[in-house]
Amino acid sequence: MSADAGRPAPSGAIPAALSGLTRPLSIVVFGALPAIVIALVFWDASRADAVAFDFRVFYDAAEAVLRGESPYQSPDDPTAVVARGYVYPPLTALAAVPLTLLSAVSAGLLVMALLVVAALAVLYVVGVRDWRCYGLALLWPPVISAIQTGSVTILLALGAALAWRFRDTARATSASLGMTLAVKTVLWPLVVWLAATRRFAAALLSLAIGLALALASWAVIGFAGLREYPDVVRRLQDAVELDAYTTYVVGLDAGLPSVAARTIWLALGLAVLALVVVFARRGDERSSFLLALGAALALSPIVWLHYFALLLVVVAVAQPRLNLVWFVPLAMILTPGSGHPTPFETALTLAAAALTIALAVRASRVGVRSTLSSAPATTGVTTPAP
Protein backbone atom coordinates (compact mmCIF):
# COMPACT_ATOMS: atom_id res chain seq x y z
CA MET A 1 0.00 0.00 0.00
CA SER A 2 1.22 3.48 -0.83
CA ALA A 3 2.57 5.51 2.04
CA ASP A 4 0.22 8.33 0.99
CA ALA A 5 -2.88 6.19 1.29
CA GLY A 6 -5.36 7.43 3.85
CA ARG A 7 -3.79 10.87 4.11
CA PRO A 8 -6.14 13.86 3.74
CA ALA A 9 -6.06 15.62 0.39
CA PRO A 10 -4.08 18.83 0.18
CA SER A 11 -6.09 21.87 1.22
CA GLY A 12 -6.36 23.14 -2.35
CA ALA A 13 -7.44 19.83 -3.87
CA ILE A 14 -11.10 19.87 -2.85
CA PRO A 15 -11.73 23.46 -4.00
CA ALA A 16 -9.96 22.62 -7.26
CA ALA A 17 -12.18 19.58 -7.72
CA LEU A 18 -15.30 21.63 -7.01
CA SER A 19 -14.10 24.27 -9.43
CA GLY A 20 -13.82 21.60 -12.08
CA LEU A 21 -17.46 20.67 -11.51
CA THR A 22 -18.76 24.23 -11.68
CA ARG A 23 -18.96 24.54 -15.45
CA PRO A 24 -20.59 21.13 -16.11
CA LEU A 25 -23.07 21.83 -13.31
CA SER A 26 -23.81 25.28 -14.72
CA ILE A 27 -24.44 23.78 -18.17
CA VAL A 28 -26.92 21.32 -16.66
CA VAL A 29 -28.74 23.80 -14.38
CA PHE A 30 -28.74 26.90 -16.57
CA GLY A 31 -28.66 25.29 -20.01
CA ALA A 32 -30.08 21.78 -20.24
CA LEU A 33 -32.71 22.11 -17.50
CA PRO A 34 -34.39 25.25 -18.93
CA ALA A 35 -34.40 23.70 -22.41
CA ILE A 36 -36.07 20.56 -21.06
CA VAL A 37 -38.61 22.54 -19.03
CA ILE A 38 -39.61 24.72 -22.00
CA ALA A 39 -39.90 21.64 -24.22
CA LEU A 40 -42.15 20.04 -21.61
CA VAL A 41 -44.29 23.19 -21.47
CA PHE A 42 -44.89 22.92 -25.23
CA TRP A 43 -45.51 19.18 -25.06
CA ASP A 44 -47.89 19.40 -22.11
CA ALA A 45 -49.84 22.30 -23.64
CA SER A 46 -50.26 20.34 -26.89
CA ARG A 47 -51.25 17.15 -25.10
CA ALA A 48 -53.78 18.88 -22.82
CA ASP A 49 -55.28 21.02 -25.62
CA ALA A 50 -54.19 24.11 -23.69
CA VAL A 51 -51.92 25.79 -26.23
CA ALA A 52 -51.70 29.52 -25.44
CA PHE A 53 -55.25 29.64 -24.07
CA ASP A 54 -55.07 33.39 -23.40
CA PHE A 55 -53.95 33.95 -26.97
CA ARG A 56 -56.98 31.95 -28.13
CA VAL A 57 -59.11 34.90 -26.95
CA PHE A 58 -57.07 37.21 -29.20
CA TYR A 59 -57.37 34.71 -32.07
CA ASP A 60 -61.16 34.54 -31.72
CA ALA A 61 -61.33 38.35 -31.54
CA ALA A 62 -59.26 38.60 -34.73
CA GLU A 63 -61.63 36.22 -36.51
CA ALA A 64 -64.58 38.34 -35.35
CA VAL A 65 -62.91 41.44 -36.80
CA LEU A 66 -62.41 39.63 -40.12
CA ARG A 67 -66.13 38.77 -40.15
CA GLY A 68 -66.96 42.43 -39.59
CA GLU A 69 -68.23 41.77 -36.07
CA SER A 70 -67.34 43.35 -32.75
CA PRO A 71 -64.62 41.45 -30.87
CA TYR A 72 -66.35 42.30 -27.58
CA GLN A 73 -69.04 40.37 -25.77
CA SER A 74 -72.35 42.15 -25.44
CA PRO A 75 -72.93 43.34 -21.85
CA ASP A 76 -76.52 42.14 -22.27
CA ASP A 77 -75.54 38.58 -23.24
CA PRO A 78 -76.53 36.33 -20.29
CA THR A 79 -74.40 33.46 -21.65
CA ALA A 80 -71.20 35.53 -21.84
CA VAL A 81 -68.29 34.32 -19.74
CA VAL A 82 -66.65 37.62 -18.83
CA ALA A 83 -63.33 36.09 -17.78
CA ARG A 84 -62.95 34.40 -21.18
CA GLY A 85 -64.06 37.31 -23.33
CA TYR A 86 -61.90 39.83 -25.17
CA VAL A 87 -61.26 42.78 -22.82
CA TYR A 88 -58.32 44.60 -24.43
CA PRO A 89 -58.32 47.61 -26.75
CA PRO A 90 -58.66 46.43 -30.39
CA LEU A 91 -54.94 46.73 -31.20
CA THR A 92 -54.15 43.22 -29.93
CA ALA A 93 -56.98 41.68 -31.95
CA LEU A 94 -55.80 43.50 -35.08
CA ALA A 95 -52.22 42.33 -34.50
CA ALA A 96 -53.48 38.74 -34.32
CA VAL A 97 -55.29 38.94 -37.68
CA PRO A 98 -52.32 37.63 -39.77
CA LEU A 99 -52.09 34.60 -37.46
CA THR A 100 -55.61 33.52 -38.43
CA LEU A 101 -54.02 32.17 -41.63
CA LEU A 102 -52.88 29.32 -39.35
CA SER A 103 -55.02 27.04 -37.27
CA ALA A 104 -55.61 28.16 -33.68
CA VAL A 105 -53.23 25.49 -32.37
CA SER A 106 -50.46 26.26 -34.87
CA ALA A 107 -50.79 29.99 -34.25
CA GLY A 108 -50.68 29.39 -30.49
CA LEU A 109 -47.52 27.31 -30.73
CA LEU A 110 -45.92 30.01 -32.87
CA VAL A 111 -46.86 32.67 -30.32
CA MET A 112 -45.41 30.56 -27.49
CA ALA A 113 -42.14 30.21 -29.41
CA LEU A 114 -42.02 33.95 -30.09
CA LEU A 115 -42.58 34.66 -26.40
CA VAL A 116 -39.57 32.50 -25.49
CA VAL A 117 -37.49 34.63 -27.84
CA ALA A 118 -39.04 37.83 -26.45
CA ALA A 119 -38.24 36.82 -22.85
CA LEU A 120 -34.59 36.37 -23.80
CA ALA A 121 -34.68 39.64 -25.75
CA VAL A 122 -35.78 41.49 -22.60
CA LEU A 123 -32.52 40.55 -20.92
CA TYR A 124 -30.37 41.30 -23.96
CA VAL A 125 -31.90 44.74 -24.51
CA VAL A 126 -30.97 45.96 -21.02
CA GLY A 127 -27.42 44.60 -21.22
CA VAL A 128 -27.43 41.16 -19.56
CA ARG A 129 -24.55 39.14 -21.00
CA ASP A 130 -24.25 36.40 -18.35
CA TRP A 131 -25.62 33.35 -20.18
CA ARG A 132 -26.71 31.73 -16.93
CA CYS A 133 -29.27 34.48 -16.35
CA TYR A 134 -30.98 33.61 -19.63
CA GLY A 135 -31.43 29.99 -18.63
CA LEU A 136 -32.57 30.80 -15.11
CA ALA A 137 -35.13 33.33 -16.36
CA LEU A 138 -36.84 30.58 -18.37
CA LEU A 139 -37.29 28.62 -15.13
CA TRP A 140 -39.20 31.42 -13.42
CA PRO A 141 -42.82 30.28 -12.87
CA PRO A 142 -44.31 33.62 -14.04
CA VAL A 143 -42.27 33.46 -17.26
CA ILE A 144 -43.37 29.87 -17.86
CA SER A 145 -46.97 30.93 -17.17
CA ALA A 146 -46.70 33.85 -19.61
CA ILE A 147 -45.34 31.55 -22.32
CA GLN A 148 -47.86 28.80 -21.62
CA THR A 149 -50.86 31.14 -21.69
CA GLY A 150 -49.68 33.18 -24.67
CA SER A 151 -50.37 36.40 -22.78
CA VAL A 152 -49.03 39.83 -23.72
CA THR A 153 -47.05 40.27 -20.48
CA ILE A 154 -43.64 39.38 -21.90
CA LEU A 155 -44.23 41.79 -24.78
CA LEU A 156 -45.06 44.49 -22.23
CA ALA A 157 -41.83 43.62 -20.42
CA LEU A 158 -39.95 44.01 -23.70
CA GLY A 159 -41.57 47.41 -24.21
CA ALA A 160 -40.48 48.45 -20.70
CA ALA A 161 -36.95 47.18 -21.39
CA LEU A 162 -36.78 49.22 -24.60
CA ALA A 163 -38.09 52.28 -22.77
CA TRP A 164 -35.23 51.94 -20.27
CA ARG A 165 -32.60 51.19 -22.90
CA PHE A 166 -33.53 54.26 -24.97
CA ARG A 167 -34.57 56.47 -22.06
CA ASP A 168 -32.49 59.38 -23.30
CA THR A 169 -34.07 59.28 -26.76
CA ALA A 170 -37.55 60.72 -26.40
CA ARG A 171 -39.00 59.32 -29.62
CA ALA A 172 -37.76 55.77 -29.05
CA THR A 173 -38.78 55.50 -25.41
CA SER A 174 -42.15 57.15 -26.12
CA ALA A 175 -42.86 54.77 -28.99
CA SER A 176 -41.99 51.75 -26.84
CA LEU A 177 -44.05 52.84 -23.85
CA GLY A 178 -46.89 54.26 -25.94
CA MET A 179 -47.38 50.93 -27.70
CA THR A 180 -47.58 49.09 -24.38
CA LEU A 181 -50.21 51.56 -23.15
CA ALA A 182 -52.26 50.96 -26.29
CA VAL A 183 -52.19 47.22 -25.61
CA LYS A 184 -52.68 47.35 -21.84
CA THR A 185 -52.44 50.30 -19.47
CA VAL A 186 -50.74 48.40 -16.63
CA LEU A 187 -47.40 50.16 -17.21
CA TRP A 188 -48.78 53.68 -16.74
CA PRO A 189 -46.48 54.31 -13.70
CA LEU A 190 -43.59 54.44 -16.17
CA VAL A 191 -45.12 57.69 -17.45
CA VAL A 192 -44.81 59.02 -13.90
CA TRP A 193 -41.18 57.87 -13.89
CA LEU A 194 -40.50 59.77 -17.12
CA ALA A 195 -42.03 62.92 -15.69
CA ALA A 196 -40.23 62.50 -12.35
CA THR A 197 -36.88 62.23 -14.15
CA ARG A 198 -37.75 65.44 -16.03
CA ARG A 199 -38.37 63.70 -19.34
CA PHE A 200 -41.59 65.65 -19.74
CA ALA A 201 -41.66 65.54 -23.53
CA ALA A 202 -41.26 61.75 -23.52
CA ALA A 203 -44.00 61.37 -20.90
CA LEU A 204 -46.49 63.45 -22.89
CA LEU A 205 -45.52 61.79 -26.17
CA SER A 206 -45.99 58.33 -24.62
CA LEU A 207 -49.53 59.21 -23.59
CA ALA A 208 -50.24 60.74 -27.00
CA ILE A 209 -48.95 57.67 -28.87
CA GLY A 210 -50.87 55.30 -26.63
CA LEU A 211 -54.12 57.25 -27.07
CA ALA A 212 -53.60 57.65 -30.82
CA LEU A 213 -52.95 53.94 -31.34
CA ALA A 214 -55.95 52.98 -29.23
CA LEU A 215 -58.28 55.34 -31.12
CA ALA A 216 -56.86 54.33 -34.49
CA SER A 217 -57.40 50.64 -33.72
CA TRP A 218 -60.98 51.37 -32.65
CA ALA A 219 -61.52 53.36 -35.86
CA VAL A 220 -60.52 50.29 -37.87
CA ILE A 221 -63.41 48.30 -36.35
CA GLY A 222 -65.86 51.19 -36.63
CA PHE A 223 -65.57 52.05 -32.92
CA ALA A 224 -67.51 48.88 -32.09
CA GLY A 225 -67.68 48.33 -28.34
CA LEU A 226 -66.05 51.65 -27.45
CA ARG A 227 -69.05 52.98 -25.53
CA GLU A 228 -69.48 49.74 -23.59
CA TYR A 229 -65.76 49.19 -22.98
CA PRO A 230 -65.58 50.76 -19.47
CA ASP A 231 -68.45 48.49 -18.41
CA VAL A 232 -66.65 45.46 -19.88
CA VAL A 233 -63.55 46.25 -17.82
CA ARG A 234 -65.62 46.81 -14.67
CA ARG A 235 -67.43 43.51 -15.12
CA LEU A 236 -64.13 41.70 -15.60
CA GLN A 237 -62.75 43.21 -12.40
CA ASP A 238 -65.87 42.22 -10.48
CA ALA A 239 -65.64 38.67 -11.84
CA VAL A 240 -61.97 37.87 -11.21
CA GLU A 241 -60.41 40.33 -8.75
CA LEU A 242 -60.84 37.89 -5.84
CA ASP A 243 -58.64 35.38 -7.69
CA ALA A 244 -55.84 37.90 -8.17
CA TYR A 245 -52.45 38.23 -6.47
CA THR A 246 -53.00 41.60 -4.80
CA THR A 247 -52.72 43.05 -1.32
CA TYR A 248 -56.46 43.66 -1.52
CA VAL A 249 -57.02 39.89 -1.63
CA VAL A 250 -54.47 39.40 1.18
CA GLY A 251 -56.46 41.87 3.29
CA LEU A 252 -59.69 40.01 2.62
CA ASP A 253 -57.99 36.70 3.46
CA ALA A 254 -56.90 38.28 6.76
CA GLY A 255 -60.53 39.06 7.58
CA LEU A 256 -60.54 42.78 6.86
CA PRO A 257 -63.67 44.47 5.51
CA SER A 258 -63.62 45.11 1.77
CA VAL A 259 -63.28 48.89 2.20
CA ALA A 260 -60.34 48.54 4.59
CA ALA A 261 -58.60 45.96 2.38
CA ARG A 262 -59.02 48.14 -0.69
CA THR A 263 -57.78 51.20 1.17
CA ILE A 264 -54.63 49.39 2.27
CA TRP A 265 -54.07 48.11 -1.28
CA LEU A 266 -54.38 51.59 -2.72
CA ALA A 267 -52.25 53.19 0.02
CA LEU A 268 -49.40 50.71 -0.49
CA GLY A 269 -49.49 51.17 -4.25
CA LEU A 270 -49.46 54.95 -3.98
CA ALA A 271 -46.62 54.76 -1.45
CA VAL A 272 -44.51 52.83 -3.97
CA LEU A 273 -45.44 55.38 -6.63
CA ALA A 274 -44.38 58.20 -4.30
CA LEU A 275 -40.99 56.50 -3.91
CA VAL A 276 -40.64 56.64 -7.70
CA VAL A 277 -40.70 60.42 -7.44
CA VAL A 278 -38.48 60.52 -4.33
CA PHE A 279 -35.70 58.45 -5.89
CA ALA A 280 -35.96 60.35 -9.17
CA ARG A 281 -35.54 63.67 -7.36
CA ARG A 282 -32.44 62.27 -5.66
CA GLY A 283 -30.93 61.55 -9.07
CA ASP A 284 -31.31 57.77 -8.86
CA GLU A 285 -33.28 57.14 -12.06
CA ARG A 286 -32.46 53.43 -12.05
CA SER A 287 -34.04 52.71 -8.66
CA SER A 288 -36.92 55.00 -9.60
CA PHE A 289 -37.51 52.94 -12.74
CA LEU A 290 -37.50 49.67 -10.78
CA LEU A 291 -40.00 51.07 -8.31
CA ALA A 292 -42.22 52.26 -11.17
CA LEU A 293 -42.47 48.65 -12.36
CA GLY A 294 -43.22 47.65 -8.78
CA ALA A 295 -45.96 50.30 -8.66
CA ALA A 296 -47.42 48.91 -11.88
CA LEU A 297 -47.85 45.53 -10.19
CA ALA A 298 -48.96 47.00 -6.86
CA LEU A 299 -51.65 49.22 -8.36
CA SER A 300 -53.13 46.79 -10.85
CA PRO A 301 -56.50 45.53 -9.56
CA ILE A 302 -56.04 42.25 -11.43
CA VAL A 303 -52.70 40.43 -11.18
CA TRP A 304 -52.23 36.87 -12.33
CA LEU A 305 -49.03 34.86 -12.06
CA HIS A 306 -47.75 35.79 -15.52
CA TYR A 307 -47.85 39.50 -14.59
CA PHE A 308 -44.76 38.89 -12.47
CA ALA A 309 -42.79 38.22 -15.65
CA LEU A 310 -42.35 42.02 -15.55
CA LEU A 311 -39.80 41.30 -12.83
CA LEU A 312 -37.47 40.20 -15.64
CA VAL A 313 -36.92 43.87 -16.37
CA VAL A 314 -36.50 44.74 -12.69
CA VAL A 315 -33.82 42.13 -12.06
CA ALA A 316 -32.02 42.55 -15.39
CA VAL A 317 -31.71 46.32 -15.02
CA ALA A 318 -30.51 46.09 -11.42
CA GLN A 319 -28.23 43.07 -11.61
CA PRO A 320 -27.01 42.05 -15.09
CA ARG A 321 -24.93 39.16 -13.70
CA LEU A 322 -26.12 36.07 -11.84
CA ASN A 323 -26.86 36.94 -8.25
CA LEU A 324 -29.17 35.89 -5.42
CA VAL A 325 -31.97 38.13 -6.68
CA TRP A 326 -32.24 36.02 -9.85
CA PHE A 327 -33.30 33.01 -7.74
CA VAL A 328 -36.00 34.66 -5.60
CA PRO A 329 -38.86 34.42 -8.17
CA LEU A 330 -38.35 30.64 -8.25
CA ALA A 331 -40.27 30.60 -4.94
CA MET A 332 -43.42 31.22 -6.98
CA ILE A 333 -43.31 27.56 -8.03
CA LEU A 334 -45.45 26.93 -4.95
CA THR A 335 -48.37 28.85 -6.45
CA PRO A 336 -50.81 27.36 -8.98
CA GLY A 337 -50.84 30.18 -11.50
CA SER A 338 -54.06 31.94 -12.36
CA GLY A 339 -57.24 31.12 -10.53
CA HIS A 340 -58.21 30.49 -6.93
CA PRO A 341 -54.87 30.70 -5.08
CA THR A 342 -54.99 29.90 -1.40
CA PRO A 343 -54.21 32.68 1.11
CA PHE A 344 -50.74 31.16 1.62
CA GLU A 345 -50.07 31.09 -2.14
CA THR A 346 -51.21 34.68 -2.58
CA ALA A 347 -49.07 35.93 0.31
CA LEU A 348 -46.05 33.89 -0.80
CA THR A 349 -46.21 35.16 -4.36
CA LEU A 350 -46.49 38.78 -3.28
CA ALA A 351 -43.70 38.32 -0.73
CA ALA A 352 -41.41 36.85 -3.41
CA ALA A 353 -42.21 39.76 -5.75
CA ALA A 354 -41.64 42.35 -3.01
CA LEU A 355 -38.35 40.73 -2.00
CA THR A 356 -37.22 40.65 -5.62
CA ILE A 357 -37.92 44.36 -6.05
CA ALA A 358 -36.33 45.23 -2.69
CA LEU A 359 -33.13 43.31 -3.51
CA ALA A 360 -33.04 44.84 -6.98
CA VAL A 361 -33.37 48.37 -5.59
CA ARG A 362 -30.66 47.59 -3.03
CA ALA A 363 -28.33 46.38 -5.80
CA SER A 364 -29.15 49.49 -7.80
CA ARG A 365 -28.38 51.75 -4.83
CA VAL A 366 -25.05 50.00 -4.25
CA GLY A 367 -24.22 50.56 -7.92
CA VAL A 368 -25.11 54.25 -7.69
CA ARG A 369 -22.93 54.75 -4.59
CA SER A 370 -20.07 52.89 -6.27
CA THR A 371 -20.37 55.08 -9.36
CA LEU A 372 -20.44 58.25 -7.28
CA SER A 373 -17.40 57.24 -5.24
CA SER A 374 -15.35 56.30 -8.31
CA ALA A 375 -16.29 59.29 -10.49
CA PRO A 376 -13.37 61.66 -11.08
CA ALA A 377 -13.94 64.97 -9.37
CA THR A 378 -13.00 66.89 -12.51
CA THR A 379 -15.45 65.17 -14.83
CA GLY A 380 -18.44 64.53 -12.63
CA VAL A 381 -20.46 61.38 -12.37
CA THR A 382 -19.99 58.87 -15.16
CA THR A 383 -22.99 57.63 -17.11
CA PRO A 384 -24.19 54.27 -15.73
CA ALA A 385 -24.27 51.19 -17.93
CA PRO A 386 -27.50 50.33 -19.76
C-alpha positions in Angstrom: 0.0 0.0 0.0 1.2 3.5 -0.8 2.6 5.5 2.0 0.2 8.3 1.0 -2.9 6.2 1.3 -5.4 7.4 3.8 -3.8 10.9 4.1 -6.1 13.9 3.7 -6.1 15.6 0.4 -4.1 18.8 0.2 -6.1 21.9 1.2 -6.4 23.1 -2.3 -7.4 19.8 -3.9 -11.1 19.9 -2.8 -11.7 23.5 -4.0 -10.0 22.6 -7.3 -12.2 19.6 -7.7 -15.3 21.6 -7.0 -14.1 24.3 -9.4 -13.8 21.6 -12.1 -17.5 20.7 -11.5 -18.8 24.2 -11.7 -19.0 24.5 -15.4 -20.6 21.1 -16.1 -23.1 21.8 -13.3 -23.8 25.3 -14.7 -24.4 23.8 -18.2 -26.9 21.3 -16.7 -28.7 23.8 -14.4 -28.7 26.9 -16.6 -28.7 25.3 -20.0 -30.1 21.8 -20.2 -32.7 22.1 -17.5 -34.4 25.2 -18.9 -34.4 23.7 -22.4 -36.1 20.6 -21.1 -38.6 22.5 -19.0 -39.6 24.7 -22.0 -39.9 21.6 -24.2 -42.2 20.0 -21.6 -44.3 23.2 -21.5 -44.9 22.9 -25.2 -45.5 19.2 -25.1 -47.9 19.4 -22.1 -49.8 22.3 -23.6 -50.3 20.3 -26.9 -51.2 17.1 -25.1 -53.8 18.9 -22.8 -55.3 21.0 -25.6 -54.2 24.1 -23.7 -51.9 25.8 -26.2 -51.7 29.5 -25.4 -55.2 29.6 -24.1 -55.1 33.4 -23.4 -53.9 33.9 -27.0 -57.0 32.0 -28.1 -59.1 34.9 -26.9 -57.1 37.2 -29.2 -57.4 34.7 -32.1 -61.2 34.5 -31.7 -61.3 38.4 -31.5 -59.3 38.6 -34.7 -61.6 36.2 -36.5 -64.6 38.3 -35.3 -62.9 41.4 -36.8 -62.4 39.6 -40.1 -66.1 38.8 -40.2 -67.0 42.4 -39.6 -68.2 41.8 -36.1 -67.3 43.4 -32.8 -64.6 41.4 -30.9 -66.4 42.3 -27.6 -69.0 40.4 -25.8 -72.3 42.2 -25.4 -72.9 43.3 -21.8 -76.5 42.1 -22.3 -75.5 38.6 -23.2 -76.5 36.3 -20.3 -74.4 33.5 -21.6 -71.2 35.5 -21.8 -68.3 34.3 -19.7 -66.6 37.6 -18.8 -63.3 36.1 -17.8 -62.9 34.4 -21.2 -64.1 37.3 -23.3 -61.9 39.8 -25.2 -61.3 42.8 -22.8 -58.3 44.6 -24.4 -58.3 47.6 -26.7 -58.7 46.4 -30.4 -54.9 46.7 -31.2 -54.2 43.2 -29.9 -57.0 41.7 -32.0 -55.8 43.5 -35.1 -52.2 42.3 -34.5 -53.5 38.7 -34.3 -55.3 38.9 -37.7 -52.3 37.6 -39.8 -52.1 34.6 -37.5 -55.6 33.5 -38.4 -54.0 32.2 -41.6 -52.9 29.3 -39.4 -55.0 27.0 -37.3 -55.6 28.2 -33.7 -53.2 25.5 -32.4 -50.5 26.3 -34.9 -50.8 30.0 -34.2 -50.7 29.4 -30.5 -47.5 27.3 -30.7 -45.9 30.0 -32.9 -46.9 32.7 -30.3 -45.4 30.6 -27.5 -42.1 30.2 -29.4 -42.0 34.0 -30.1 -42.6 34.7 -26.4 -39.6 32.5 -25.5 -37.5 34.6 -27.8 -39.0 37.8 -26.5 -38.2 36.8 -22.9 -34.6 36.4 -23.8 -34.7 39.6 -25.7 -35.8 41.5 -22.6 -32.5 40.5 -20.9 -30.4 41.3 -24.0 -31.9 44.7 -24.5 -31.0 46.0 -21.0 -27.4 44.6 -21.2 -27.4 41.2 -19.6 -24.6 39.1 -21.0 -24.2 36.4 -18.3 -25.6 33.4 -20.2 -26.7 31.7 -16.9 -29.3 34.5 -16.4 -31.0 33.6 -19.6 -31.4 30.0 -18.6 -32.6 30.8 -15.1 -35.1 33.3 -16.4 -36.8 30.6 -18.4 -37.3 28.6 -15.1 -39.2 31.4 -13.4 -42.8 30.3 -12.9 -44.3 33.6 -14.0 -42.3 33.5 -17.3 -43.4 29.9 -17.9 -47.0 30.9 -17.2 -46.7 33.9 -19.6 -45.3 31.5 -22.3 -47.9 28.8 -21.6 -50.9 31.1 -21.7 -49.7 33.2 -24.7 -50.4 36.4 -22.8 -49.0 39.8 -23.7 -47.1 40.3 -20.5 -43.6 39.4 -21.9 -44.2 41.8 -24.8 -45.1 44.5 -22.2 -41.8 43.6 -20.4 -39.9 44.0 -23.7 -41.6 47.4 -24.2 -40.5 48.5 -20.7 -36.9 47.2 -21.4 -36.8 49.2 -24.6 -38.1 52.3 -22.8 -35.2 51.9 -20.3 -32.6 51.2 -22.9 -33.5 54.3 -25.0 -34.6 56.5 -22.1 -32.5 59.4 -23.3 -34.1 59.3 -26.8 -37.6 60.7 -26.4 -39.0 59.3 -29.6 -37.8 55.8 -29.1 -38.8 55.5 -25.4 -42.1 57.2 -26.1 -42.9 54.8 -29.0 -42.0 51.8 -26.8 -44.0 52.8 -23.9 -46.9 54.3 -25.9 -47.4 50.9 -27.7 -47.6 49.1 -24.4 -50.2 51.6 -23.2 -52.3 51.0 -26.3 -52.2 47.2 -25.6 -52.7 47.3 -21.8 -52.4 50.3 -19.5 -50.7 48.4 -16.6 -47.4 50.2 -17.2 -48.8 53.7 -16.7 -46.5 54.3 -13.7 -43.6 54.4 -16.2 -45.1 57.7 -17.5 -44.8 59.0 -13.9 -41.2 57.9 -13.9 -40.5 59.8 -17.1 -42.0 62.9 -15.7 -40.2 62.5 -12.3 -36.9 62.2 -14.1 -37.8 65.4 -16.0 -38.4 63.7 -19.3 -41.6 65.7 -19.7 -41.7 65.5 -23.5 -41.3 61.7 -23.5 -44.0 61.4 -20.9 -46.5 63.4 -22.9 -45.5 61.8 -26.2 -46.0 58.3 -24.6 -49.5 59.2 -23.6 -50.2 60.7 -27.0 -48.9 57.7 -28.9 -50.9 55.3 -26.6 -54.1 57.2 -27.1 -53.6 57.7 -30.8 -52.9 53.9 -31.3 -56.0 53.0 -29.2 -58.3 55.3 -31.1 -56.9 54.3 -34.5 -57.4 50.6 -33.7 -61.0 51.4 -32.6 -61.5 53.4 -35.9 -60.5 50.3 -37.9 -63.4 48.3 -36.3 -65.9 51.2 -36.6 -65.6 52.0 -32.9 -67.5 48.9 -32.1 -67.7 48.3 -28.3 -66.1 51.6 -27.4 -69.0 53.0 -25.5 -69.5 49.7 -23.6 -65.8 49.2 -23.0 -65.6 50.8 -19.5 -68.4 48.5 -18.4 -66.7 45.5 -19.9 -63.5 46.3 -17.8 -65.6 46.8 -14.7 -67.4 43.5 -15.1 -64.1 41.7 -15.6 -62.7 43.2 -12.4 -65.9 42.2 -10.5 -65.6 38.7 -11.8 -62.0 37.9 -11.2 -60.4 40.3 -8.7 -60.8 37.9 -5.8 -58.6 35.4 -7.7 -55.8 37.9 -8.2 -52.4 38.2 -6.5 -53.0 41.6 -4.8 -52.7 43.0 -1.3 -56.5 43.7 -1.5 -57.0 39.9 -1.6 -54.5 39.4 1.2 -56.5 41.9 3.3 -59.7 40.0 2.6 -58.0 36.7 3.5 -56.9 38.3 6.8 -60.5 39.1 7.6 -60.5 42.8 6.9 -63.7 44.5 5.5 -63.6 45.1 1.8 -63.3 48.9 2.2 -60.3 48.5 4.6 -58.6 46.0 2.4 -59.0 48.1 -0.7 -57.8 51.2 1.2 -54.6 49.4 2.3 -54.1 48.1 -1.3 -54.4 51.6 -2.7 -52.3 53.2 0.0 -49.4 50.7 -0.5 -49.5 51.2 -4.3 -49.5 55.0 -4.0 -46.6 54.8 -1.5 -44.5 52.8 -4.0 -45.4 55.4 -6.6 -44.4 58.2 -4.3 -41.0 56.5 -3.9 -40.6 56.6 -7.7 -40.7 60.4 -7.4 -38.5 60.5 -4.3 -35.7 58.5 -5.9 -36.0 60.4 -9.2 -35.5 63.7 -7.4 -32.4 62.3 -5.7 -30.9 61.6 -9.1 -31.3 57.8 -8.9 -33.3 57.1 -12.1 -32.5 53.4 -12.0 -34.0 52.7 -8.7 -36.9 55.0 -9.6 -37.5 52.9 -12.7 -37.5 49.7 -10.8 -40.0 51.1 -8.3 -42.2 52.3 -11.2 -42.5 48.7 -12.4 -43.2 47.6 -8.8 -46.0 50.3 -8.7 -47.4 48.9 -11.9 -47.9 45.5 -10.2 -49.0 47.0 -6.9 -51.7 49.2 -8.4 -53.1 46.8 -10.8 -56.5 45.5 -9.6 -56.0 42.2 -11.4 -52.7 40.4 -11.2 -52.2 36.9 -12.3 -49.0 34.9 -12.1 -47.7 35.8 -15.5 -47.9 39.5 -14.6 -44.8 38.9 -12.5 -42.8 38.2 -15.7 -42.4 42.0 -15.5 -39.8 41.3 -12.8 -37.5 40.2 -15.6 -36.9 43.9 -16.4 -36.5 44.7 -12.7 -33.8 42.1 -12.1 -32.0 42.5 -15.4 -31.7 46.3 -15.0 -30.5 46.1 -11.4 -28.2 43.1 -11.6 -27.0 42.1 -15.1 -24.9 39.2 -13.7 -26.1 36.1 -11.8 -26.9 36.9 -8.2 -29.2 35.9 -5.4 -32.0 38.1 -6.7 -32.2 36.0 -9.8 -33.3 33.0 -7.7 -36.0 34.7 -5.6 -38.9 34.4 -8.2 -38.3 30.6 -8.3 -40.3 30.6 -4.9 -43.4 31.2 -7.0 -43.3 27.6 -8.0 -45.5 26.9 -4.9 -48.4 28.9 -6.5 -50.8 27.4 -9.0 -50.8 30.2 -11.5 -54.1 31.9 -12.4 -57.2 31.1 -10.5 -58.2 30.5 -6.9 -54.9 30.7 -5.1 -55.0 29.9 -1.4 -54.2 32.7 1.1 -50.7 31.2 1.6 -50.1 31.1 -2.1 -51.2 34.7 -2.6 -49.1 35.9 0.3 -46.0 33.9 -0.8 -46.2 35.2 -4.4 -46.5 38.8 -3.3 -43.7 38.3 -0.7 -41.4 36.9 -3.4 -42.2 39.8 -5.7 -41.6 42.3 -3.0 -38.4 40.7 -2.0 -37.2 40.6 -5.6 -37.9 44.4 -6.1 -36.3 45.2 -2.7 -33.1 43.3 -3.5 -33.0 44.8 -7.0 -33.4 48.4 -5.6 -30.7 47.6 -3.0 -28.3 46.4 -5.8 -29.2 49.5 -7.8 -28.4 51.7 -4.8 -25.1 50.0 -4.3 -24.2 50.6 -7.9 -25.1 54.3 -7.7 -22.9 54.8 -4.6 -20.1 52.9 -6.3 -20.4 55.1 -9.4 -20.4 58.2 -7.3 -17.4 57.2 -5.2 -15.3 56.3 -8.3 -16.3 59.3 -10.5 -13.4 61.7 -11.1 -13.9 65.0 -9.4 -13.0 66.9 -12.5 -15.4 65.2 -14.8 -18.4 64.5 -12.6 -20.5 61.4 -12.4 -20.0 58.9 -15.2 -23.0 57.6 -17.1 -24.2 54.3 -15.7 -24.3 51.2 -17.9 -27.5 50.3 -19.8 
